[in-house]
Amino acid sequence: MGQRPIEEWWHELDPGTRQWFREHPGVQLLPRTVTNVVHQLSGSGDRDQHGELELSVQDRDFIKARALEQDRA
């Protein structure tokens, strides 16, 4: 992504959006609704022509780790 890494603003996400990420840990391309939330928190983002945003490998790894933590709880 063209903005701050997700680990820097994860705690600022609303609980529903954090849960969406945990339920979709392998997603590479964020839908517009989630992209809008991410864009507001992370700064500029490189959206595609459909208003979607691609996650970096590091961000996807971070989300997968959060999903695993939830599964263990």
C-alpha positions in Angstrom: 0.0 0.0 0.0 1.2 3.5 -0.6 0.7 4.6 3.0 1.7 3.8 6.6 1.9 0.1 7.5 -1.3 -1.4 9.0 0.4 -2.1 12.2 0.8 1.6 12.8 -3.0 2.3 12.7 -4.5 -1.1 13.5 -5.6 0.1 17.0 -7.4 3.1 15.4 -9.7 0.8 13.3 -13.3 0.4 14.6 -14.0 -3.1 16.0 -16.2 -4.0 13.0 -13.4 -3.3 10.5 -10.8 -5.1 12.6 -13.1 -8.1 12.7 -13.6 -7.9 8.9 -9.9 -8.1 8.4 -9.6 -11.1 10.8 -12.4 -12.9 8.9 -10.6 -12.2 5.6 -6.9 -12.7 6.5 -5.9 -13.7 3.0 -7.5 -10.9 1.1 -5.2 -9.1 -1.2 -7.5 -6.5 -2.7 -9.7 -4.5 -0.3 -13.3 -3.6 -1.3 -14.2 0.0 -1.6 -16.0 0.2 1.8 -12.9 -1.1 3.6 -10.6 1.0 1.4 -12.4 4.1 2.5 -11.8 3.4 6.2 -8.1 2.5 5.5 -7.6 5.6 3.4 -8.9 7.8 6.3 -6.6 6.3 8.8 -3.4 5.6 6.9 -3.1 8.6 4.6 -2.8 8.4 0.9 -3.6 5.1 -0.8 -3.2 3.9 -4.3 -6.7 2.9 -5.3 -7.4 1.2 -8.5 -9.9 2.3 -11.1 -12.7 0.5 -9.1 -11.8 2.2 -5.8 -10.1 -0.9 -4.4 -6.8 -1.0 -2.6 -4.1 -3.7 -2.7 -2.5 -4.8 0.5 1.2 -5.2 0.8 2.7 -8.6 1.7 3.7 -7.1 5.1 0.2 -5.9 5.8 -1.3 -9.3 4.8 1.2 -11.0 7.2 0.2 -8.7 10.0 -3.5 -9.4 9.4 -3.0 -13.1 9.3 -1.1 -12.9 12.6 -4.1 -11.0 14.2 -6.5 -13.6 12.9 -4.4 -16.4 14.4 -4.3 -14.6 17.8 -8.1 -14.3 17.7 -8.4 -18.1 16.9 -6.2 -18.9 19.9 -8.2 -16.8 22.3 
